[in-house]
Amino acid sequence: MVRVMATGVFDILHPGHVLFLKEAKKLGDELVVVVARDSTVESLKHKPIMNEEIRRFMVESLKPVDRAVLGHEDDMYKTVEDVKPDIIVLGYDQKFSEEEIEEECKRRGLNVKVVRLKKYGDSDLNGTRKIIFKIVDRVDDLYAKDRNR
């Protein structure tokens, strides 16, 4: 039984997330997805639109996902210790070093292989910020049309 672990924010689910998780699932028998805590997202990126429990529920509802858990706030490696994956999958845009993760896992007595997946196309619906900007543009267009009536 090969357990694969993938991580992310998953704020607004989009095709890139689904493709990432489908590819991750192909690497093993079980896919456990770690969803970033709200506090972690706020400190590293932005305030999430969806709260952590909604994001976890949505991710766990996806077909490739066997289980979704919330990450630890203070130490991401505690989550790795809890999940005990054989493989950790990184997305093309995740700002982690494969070597550093493998070294820290080894230091903690975990034998984990880290795999970085490639980018899947360049759709305008393949990123949370792209989706938000597209919505804003559409709202601006609607308001402009209403003003011109």
KANORUR-V92717 format. One record per helix or strand of 3 or more residues. SS is the DSSP state (hx for helix, st for strand). FROM is the first residue (numbers start at 0). TO is the last residue. If there is no record, write none. Layout:
ss: (SS;SS)
from: (FROM;FROM)
to: (TO;TO)
This chain:
ss: (st;hx;st;hx;hx;st;hx;st;hx;st;hx)
from: (2;14;29;37;51;66;75;86;97;112;127)
to: (7;24;34;43;59;69;82;89;106;115;146)
